[in-house]
Amino acid sequence: MKCFFLRLGEEKMVISSIPQIEIDSETTDKVDLGIYSSGLLEWEDEQALMLSLKSDARMAVSHWIQERRYVVRLIVSAIIFVLAYFVFSLAVRDPIPMIDELLIGFALAAVYWVYAKGKDEKAHVAIVKREAIYRAIEETDVTYADMLETIEERYNAYREYDVLSITDMIAEGRIFKLDIDPDDSDLFREFKEIFLEQMKKEERALYRDMMKYFKGQRGEKFRHSLIHSHSTTSYDIYLLALALAVYA
């Protein structure tokens, strides 16, 4: 697992592979984790990083346990629905209208689903795996990575431009690749893989426009679309420029 802490202007960004990991039996034994930054972290940044990574760990374990127990919960929920439907349609003397029977069946099945989901997340195996990742997060020292400083410098350089200027640069294809030290090439490759997966989930609009850019769908129409997105949403046009430089 790899995690990267970025200082992008006044904002802080954590790029983490923890939500993407495949949890298995070895997760309870030894968790291999690397945490990287462009320099020493202040206490506030370190605490924010720990909270972010632990949140990722909870999410990863939650997804794992939900997938593991999904079929069982689905079967039991279906049985509860069928039993509830027949009890209220056949066993009760004063028949309830069919629509009510269906709603009651769905409601009971939904109640069980929510209850079972919460119980699964508190199961011993889930707690053990969560704690194993927590320990790795707390015990892993932050490692300096020169490439992260290069990435941060590029983002800060883009911030020197106003929105219209950086939009013109993107629409005209004037975003150039980062100059990464060859010694950092393996770590940079991992960064790119993790960043891409995170963008797909958390920055879908940016990911969509990045794909348009690399497919050659630029020009005036693309420029207007970028300006509209930046002005109407929390869209970060500078983060898009940085992503294009990362994958150029």
Secondary structure per residue as TSV (DSSP state, phi and psi in degrees):
chain	resnum	aa	ss	phi	psi
A	1	M	-	360.0	143.0
A	2	K	E	-131.8	143.0
A	3	C	E	-136.3	138.8
A	4	F	E	-127.2	131.3
A	5	F	E	-105.5	120.1
A	6	L	E	-115.3	138.5
A	7	R	E	-103.0	103.4
A	8	L	E	-107.5	91.2
A	9	G	T	65.8	-128.0
A	10	E	T	-86.4	-8.3
A	11	E	E	-94.6	153.4
A	12	K	E	-115.1	140.9
A	13	M	E	-134.6	133.6
A	14	V	E	-110.9	120.9
A	15	I	E	-103.3	114.0
A	16	S	E	-131.9	140.0
A	17	S	S	-93.4	-1.1
A	18	I	G	-58.0	-44.3
A	19	P	G	-65.5	-15.4
A	20	Q	G	-97.8	-4.2
A	21	I	-	-72.5	152.6
A	22	E	-	-98.9	109.7
A	23	I	-	-77.7	136.4
A	24	D	-	-141.1	-169.7
A	25	S	G	-62.5	-27.6
A	26	E	G	-75.1	-14.6
A	27	T	G	-61.3	-27.1
A	28	T	G	-81.9	-14.1
A	29	D	T	-92.4	-65.5
A	30	K	-	-143.2	126.6
A	31	V	-	-108.3	118.6
A	32	D	-	-88.8	112.0
A	33	L	-	-132.0	137.9
A	34	G	E	-125.6	129.4
A	35	I	E	-117.7	128.1
A	36	Y	E	-126.1	146.2
A	37	S	E	-148.7	164.9
A	38	S	S	-83.4	-4.0
A	39	G	S	-178.8	-173.0
A	40	L	-	-64.3	143.0
A	41	L	-	-96.0	138.5
A	42	E	-	-72.4	162.4
A	43	W	H	-56.4	-42.8
A	44	E	H	-63.8	-40.8
A	45	D	H	-66.7	-39.4
A	46	E	H	-64.6	-41.6
A	47	Q	H	-65.9	-41.5
A	48	A	H	-63.6	-38.2
A	49	L	H	-65.0	-45.4
A	50	M	H	-61.1	-43.6
A	51	L	H	-63.1	-41.8
A	52	S	H	-64.1	-44.5
A	53	L	H	-69.3	-37.5
A	54	K	H	-68.2	-34.6
A	55	S	H	-63.8	-40.9
A	56	D	H	-62.2	-38.7
A	57	A	H	-64.7	-44.0
A	58	R	H	-60.3	-41.8
A	59	M	H	-64.3	-43.9
A	60	A	H	-63.1	-45.9
A	61	V	H	-67.9	-38.4
A	62	S	H	-61.1	-46.1
A	63	H	H	-62.8	-40.2
A	64	W	H	-63.3	-47.9
A	65	I	H	-69.6	-33.6
A	66	Q	H	-67.5	-41.6
A	67	E	H	-66.5	-37.5
A	68	R	H	-66.2	-37.8
A	69	R	H	-100.4	4.7
A	70	Y	H	-59.1	-49.1
A	71	V	H	-62.4	-43.1
A	72	V	H	-61.8	-46.5
A	73	R	H	-63.0	-37.9
A	74	L	H	-64.8	-44.6
A	75	I	H	-64.4	-46.8
A	76	V	H	-63.7	-40.6
A	77	S	H	-61.8	-40.7
A	78	A	H	-64.3	-41.1
A	79	I	H	-63.9	-43.3
A	80	I	H	-61.2	-42.4
A	81	F	H	-62.0	-47.1
A	82	V	H	-63.9	-45.5
A	83	L	H	-62.0	-44.7
A	84	A	H	-62.6	-39.6
A	85	Y	H	-63.5	-46.3
A	86	F	H	-72.2	-34.9
A	87	V	I	-61.8	-46.6
A	88	F	I	-80.6	-16.3
A	89	S	I	-96.1	-26.8
A	90	L	I	-115.4	-42.3
A	91	A	I	-78.9	-29.6
A	92	V	S	-82.5	128.8
A	93	R	S	-64.7	-45.0
A	94	D	S	-88.1	100.3
A	95	P	-	-57.7	134.4
A	96	I	-	-87.8	141.6
A	97	P	-	-52.5	146.7
A	98	M	H	-54.6	-38.5
A	99	I	H	-63.1	-36.4
A	100	D	H	-67.4	-38.9
A	101	E	H	-62.2	-42.0
A	102	L	H	-64.8	-43.3
A	103	L	H	-64.3	-41.3
A	104	I	H	-64.2	-42.2
A	105	G	H	-60.9	-46.0
A	106	F	H	-63.4	-41.5
A	107	A	H	-63.0	-45.2
A	108	L	H	-65.8	-40.2
A	109	A	H	-64.4	-39.7
A	110	A	H	-66.9	-40.1
A	111	V	H	-61.2	-43.7
A	112	Y	H	-63.3	-42.3
A	113	W	H	-58.6	-48.0
A	114	V	H	-64.2	-42.7
A	115	Y	H	-62.2	-47.1
A	116	A	H	-65.4	-37.5
A	117	K	H	-62.2	-45.9
A	118	G	H	-64.3	-39.4
A	119	K	H	-66.1	-39.9
A	120	D	H	-60.1	-42.1
A	121	E	H	-68.2	-20.6
A	122	K	T	-98.4	4.0
A	123	A	S	-64.4	153.5
A	124	H	H	-58.2	-43.9
A	125	V	H	-63.1	-36.4
A	126	A	H	-69.5	-41.1
A	127	I	H	-63.1	-43.4
A	128	V	H	-61.7	-44.5
A	129	K	H	-69.6	-37.5
A	130	R	H	-61.7	-46.0
A	131	E	H	-64.6	-33.9
A	132	A	H	-63.3	-41.8
A	133	I	H	-71.6	-39.4
A	134	Y	H	-56.3	-45.9
A	135	R	H	-60.8	-43.0
A	136	A	H	-62.0	-40.3
A	137	I	H	-63.6	-44.5
A	138	E	H	-72.5	-30.2
A	139	E	H	-94.0	-10.4
A	140	T	-	-86.2	127.2
A	141	D	-	-79.9	150.2
A	142	V	E	-77.0	131.1
A	143	T	E	-104.2	137.0
A	144	Y	E	-72.6	135.6
A	145	A	-	-132.3	113.9
A	146	D	H	-60.1	-33.2
A	147	M	H	-64.2	-30.2
A	148	L	H	-68.1	-34.0
A	149	E	H	-65.1	-38.8
A	150	T	H	-62.1	-42.8
A	151	I	H	-64.5	-45.1
A	152	E	H	-64.8	-39.9
A	153	E	H	-63.3	-39.0
A	154	R	H	-65.4	-43.7
A	155	Y	H	-60.6	-46.1
A	156	N	H	-64.3	-32.5
A	157	A	H	-66.1	-40.4
A	158	Y	H	-65.0	-33.3
A	159	R	T	-66.2	-15.4
A	160	E	T	-71.3	-18.8
A	161	Y	S	-90.2	150.3
A	162	D	-	-77.6	170.9
A	163	V	H	-59.6	-43.6
A	164	L	H	-64.9	-38.8
A	165	S	H	-67.6	-45.6
A	166	I	H	-68.6	-31.4
A	167	T	H	-66.2	-41.9
A	168	D	H	-61.0	-42.0
A	169	M	H	-60.8	-41.5
A	170	I	H	-68.8	-48.5
A	171	A	H	-63.7	-28.2
A	172	E	T	-95.0	2.4
A	173	G	T	73.6	30.1
A	174	R	-	-102.2	43.0
A	175	I	-	-109.7	123.5
A	176	F	-	-110.4	152.2
A	177	K	-	-64.5	156.6
A	178	L	-	-75.5	147.7
A	179	D	-	-95.1	92.1
A	180	I	-	-97.6	134.5
A	181	D	-	-59.4	132.8
A	182	P	G	-53.6	-30.3
A	183	D	G	-65.3	-21.1
A	184	D	G	-99.9	9.0
A	185	S	H	-62.1	-40.6
A	186	D	H	-67.0	-44.0
A	187	L	H	-66.5	-37.9
A	188	F	H	-65.1	-38.3
A	189	R	H	-61.1	-43.0
A	190	E	H	-65.1	-40.2
A	191	F	H	-58.0	-45.7
A	192	K	H	-61.9	-42.4
A	193	E	H	-62.9	-44.2
A	194	I	H	-70.5	-42.9
A	195	F	H	-60.6	-41.6
A	196	L	H	-62.7	-46.2
A	197	E	H	-63.6	-37.5
A	198	Q	H	-68.5	-38.5
A	199	M	H	-63.8	-39.5
A	200	K	H	-57.7	-35.1
A	201	K	H	-92.5	-38.1
A	202	E	H	-108.3	-21.5
A	203	E	-	-130.3	62.2
A	204	R	H	-64.6	-37.1
A	205	A	H	-66.2	-41.8
A	206	L	H	-64.5	-42.2
A	207	Y	H	-62.5	-41.6
A	208	R	H	-60.4	-46.1
A	209	D	H	-70.8	-30.7
A	210	M	H	-64.6	-41.0
A	211	M	H	-64.2	-39.6
A	212	K	H	-61.1	-42.8
A	213	Y	H	-59.5	-49.0
A	214	F	H	-75.4	-15.6
A	215	K	T	-87.6	-0.1
A	216	G	T	83.9	12.9
A	217	Q	-	-87.4	66.9
A	218	R	-	-108.5	-153.3
A	219	G	S	94.2	-166.2
A	220	E	H	-65.0	-41.4
A	221	K	H	-62.6	-42.5
A	222	F	H	-64.5	-39.4
A	223	R	H	-61.2	-47.8
A	224	H	H	-62.7	-38.0
A	225	S	H	-63.8	-41.0
A	226	L	H	-65.5	-43.7
A	227	I	H	-62.4	-42.7
A	228	H	H	-62.5	-45.1
A	229	S	H	-62.9	-42.7
A	230	H	H	-66.5	-33.5
A	231	S	H	-85.4	-17.9
A	232	T	H	-113.6	-11.0
A	233	T	S	-134.2	-174.2
A	234	S	S	-84.9	20.8
A	235	Y	-	-58.9	127.8
A	236	D	-	-104.3	99.1
A	237	I	H	-64.2	-28.8
A	238	Y	H	-73.6	-33.7
A	239	L	H	-68.1	-35.8
A	240	L	H	-61.8	-45.9
A	241	A	H	-59.6	-40.7
A	242	L	H	-64.8	-43.7
A	243	A	H	-60.9	-39.2
A	244	L	H	-64.9	-37.1
A	245	A	H	-69.5	-36.3
A	246	V	H	-63.4	-41.0
A	247	Y	H	-101.0	6.7
A	248	A	-	-64.8	360.0
